[in-house]
């Protein structure tokens, strides 16, 4: 103690060393805290985006249809008799008034010859009765009887001519023999079905339209029809139903297609596209669709590094993508990372023009 009292500088030195040790310990404790504060700052997530320029696209209604004959007719026998001739087989083309089937005359031609001879006789008798009646040699009753005989014979001639004509069944229009129900030698009754003819020109494509779209379709509207094998034809809407099907709540429409060579057949499934109007749209892959918190389908896009979510309005679909209405001309659609961000998040948007190395950095 005497030494310390004699040397006060030693006490000062000890105080300085203690103060330096205390300050050093405080700095060592502050360094980890500063490091922890720095680690609490999370960087904005990176997403890859693609800017797609809107294009003018025709908005259309797409339906699935089925082809049908333009018209069809059942050929029936107007007489009872036996089939003696069949001039066309199933699948063959016929022209209007072509003879398709013939029935046995059953002596109707001979009966007609006899009745025609009687008709000539009754004409002479009636003429003679007229002459005698004018001269007063014959009463009015005899004249009336001659006239009645003449009219009766004329009716018999007309009836037999009609029956002979009806033994020949003719095609009512140009078409194709679709079905044939009889063979040569068959006996048919009056009214029995013999064959069916269908007309494939024009060809009808039938489709069913929902209640939401029926007011956009009208008669004489153009329609594009696609067959299997990517065969495309353009037709015209010729019929729009005024009443929905009570079971499906859809409205029937008919599109007429010219088919002069009859290469398009009935019973084929088709796709009907009816153009409506031009809209600005972008084409994207369905893989870019996302769901929001409420399960609504839409797309996530970035503007000013902020994530936005918008529901989609599909204009039309194609094999390699979907056209949707353009939402914002400056929108950049998130193509990678949309599952890890939500609406309102701040992100670092990286254009697809950059390399993958840029994306990882």
CORGI-V443361 format. One record per residue. N is the residue number from 1. SS is DSSP state (A for helix, B for strand, O for the rest). OMEGA is omega in degrees with one decimal (* if undefined). Layout:
n->{N,N}
ss->{SS,SS}
omega->{OMEGA,OMEGA}
//
This chain:
n->{1,2,3,4,5,6,7,8,9,10,11,12,13,14,15,16,17,18,19,20,21,22,23,24,25,26,27,28,29,30,31,32,33,34,35,36,37,38,39,40,41,42,43,44,45,46,47,48,49,50,51,52,53,54,55,56,57,58,59,60,61,62,63,64,65,66,67,68,69,70,71,72,73,74,75,76,77,78,79,80,81,82,83,84,85,86,87,88,89,90,91,92,93,94,95,96,97,98,99,100,101,102,103,104,105,106,107,108,109,110,111,112,113,114,115,116,117,118,119,120,121,122,123,124,125,126,127,128,129,130,131,132,133,134,135,136,137,138,139,140,141,142,143,144,145,146,147,148,149,150,151,152,153,154,155,156,157,158,159,160,161,162,163,164,165,166,167,168,169,170,171,172,173,174,175,176,177,178,179,180,181,182,183,184,185,186,187,188,189,190,191,192,193,194,195,196,197,198,199,200,201,202,203,204,205,206,207,208,209,210,211,212,213,214,215,216,217,218,219,220,221,222,223,224,225,226,227,228,229,230,231,232,233,234,235,236,237,238,239,240,241,242,243,244,245,246,247,248,249,250,251,252,253,254,255,256,257,258,259,260,261,262,263,264,265,266,267,268,269,270,271,272,273,274,275,276,277,278,279,280,281,282,283,284,285,286,287,288,289,290,291,292,293,294,295,296,297,298,299,300,301,302,303,304,305,306,307,308,309,310,311,312,313,314,315,316,317,318,319,320,321,322,323,324,325,326,327,328,329,330,331,332,333,334,335,336,337,338,339,340,341,342,343,344,345,346,347,348,349,350,351,352,353,354,355,356,357,358,359,360,361}
ss->{O,A,A,A,A,A,O,A,A,A,A,A,A,A,A,A,A,A,A,A,A,A,A,A,A,A,A,A,A,A,A,A,A,A,A,A,A,A,A,O,O,O,O,O,B,B,B,B,B,B,B,O,O,O,B,B,B,B,B,B,B,B,B,B,B,B,B,B,B,B,B,B,B,B,B,B,O,O,O,O,B,B,B,B,B,B,O,O,O,O,O,O,B,B,O,O,O,O,B,B,B,B,B,O,O,O,O,A,A,A,A,A,A,A,A,A,A,A,A,A,A,A,A,A,A,A,A,A,A,A,A,A,A,A,A,O,O,O,O,A,A,A,A,A,A,A,A,A,A,A,A,A,A,A,A,A,A,A,A,A,A,A,A,A,A,A,O,B,B,B,O,O,O,O,B,B,B,B,B,B,O,O,O,O,O,O,B,B,O,O,O,O,B,B,B,B,B,B,B,B,B,B,B,B,B,B,B,B,B,O,O,O,O,A,A,A,O,O,O,O,O,B,B,B,B,B,B,O,O,O,B,B,B,B,B,B,B,B,B,B,O,O,O,O,O,O,O,O,O,O,B,B,B,B,B,B,B,O,O,O,O,O,O,O,O,O,O,O,B,B,B,B,B,B,B,B,B,B,B,B,B,B,B,B,O,A,A,A,O,B,B,O,O,O,O,O,B,B,B,B,B,B,B,O,O,B,B,B,B,B,B,O,O,B,B,B,B,B,O,O,B,B,B,B,B,O,O,O,O,O,O,B,B,B,B,B,O,A,A,A,O,O,O,O,O,B,B,B,B,B,B,O,O,O,O,A,A,A,A,A,O}
omega->{177.2,-179.3,179.8,-178.8,178.0,-178.8,-178.0,179.9,178.6,178.5,179.1,-179.9,179.1,178.7,179.5,179.4,177.5,178.9,179.3,178.6,-179.3,179.0,-179.9,179.0,178.3,179.0,179.4,178.1,-177.9,-178.0,177.4,-179.9,178.6,179.2,179.1,-180.0,178.9,-177.9,179.9,179.4,-177.7,179.3,178.9,179.7,179.1,175.0,176.7,-175.7,177.8,176.7,-176.2,-178.7,178.5,177.0,176.9,-176.3,178.0,176.1,-173.6,169.7,-179.5,179.2,171.2,-174.3,179.6,-178.2,178.5,175.7,176.2,175.2,178.4,-178.1,175.1,176.8,-179.6,179.0,175.2,179.6,168.7,-179.6,-177.3,178.3,179.0,-178.6,170.9,-170.6,-179.2,177.9,177.9,178.4,-179.5,178.1,176.6,174.0,179.9,179.2,172.1,175.3,-177.7,-176.7,176.1,175.0,177.3,-179.5,-179.1,177.3,179.5,178.3,178.4,177.4,179.2,178.8,179.9,-177.0,177.2,175.7,176.8,179.7,178.7,179.0,-177.8,175.6,178.4,179.7,-179.7,178.5,178.3,179.5,177.4,-178.2,-178.9,-179.6,179.0,-179.2,177.5,-179.4,-178.1,-176.8,-179.3,-179.2,179.2,177.3,179.8,177.9,178.5,179.4,179.7,177.6,179.8,-179.1,179.9,-179.5,176.6,178.9,178.1,178.1,-179.5,-179.4,-179.9,177.1,178.9,179.5,178.0,177.5,-177.5,173.8,178.5,-179.0,-174.1,177.5,-178.9,179.6,175.3,-179.8,-178.0,175.3,-177.6,-177.1,177.7,-170.9,-173.8,174.7,177.8,-179.2,178.4,174.4,-177.5,177.7,178.2,-179.9,-178.0,-179.9,-179.4,-177.1,176.2,178.6,176.4,178.8,-177.5,178.0,6.6,174.5,-179.7,172.7,-177.6,176.7,179.8,-174.5,179.3,179.5,-177.6,-173.7,-171.9,-177.9,178.4,-175.8,-178.8,-179.2,-179.1,174.2,179.4,179.5,176.6,-177.6,179.9,178.3,175.1,-173.8,178.9,173.8,-175.3,177.0,177.0,-179.4,-177.0,175.4,-177.8,-179.1,173.7,-176.3,177.4,-178.1,-178.3,172.8,-176.1,-178.8,-176.7,-176.9,175.9,-177.6,-179.9,171.0,178.9,176.6,-180.0,177.3,172.2,-176.3,-173.3,-179.1,177.7,178.8,176.6,-172.8,175.8,178.1,-180.0,174.5,-175.0,169.9,-179.7,176.6,179.6,-179.2,-179.4,-176.0,178.2,177.4,173.5,-175.3,174.9,-179.1,-179.5,175.2,176.3,178.9,-179.8,178.0,179.1,174.9,173.9,-177.2,-179.5,178.6,179.7,-179.1,177.2,177.2,176.6,-178.3,-173.4,171.4,-176.9,176.9,176.2,-178.4,175.2,175.6,179.9,173.5,-174.0,172.6,-175.4,177.7,175.4,-179.6,175.9,-176.1,-175.4,178.6,-178.3,175.6,177.0,-179.6,179.9,-176.6,-177.9,-178.0,-179.1,-175.0,174.5,-174.7,177.5,-179.4,177.3,176.9,-177.0,-179.3,-174.1,178.4,-179.9,178.4,178.8,179.5,172.9,-175.4,171.2,-176.3,179.3,-178.8,178.9,178.2,-180.0,-177.8,178.1,177.5,177.4,-178.5,-177.3,-174.4,*}
//
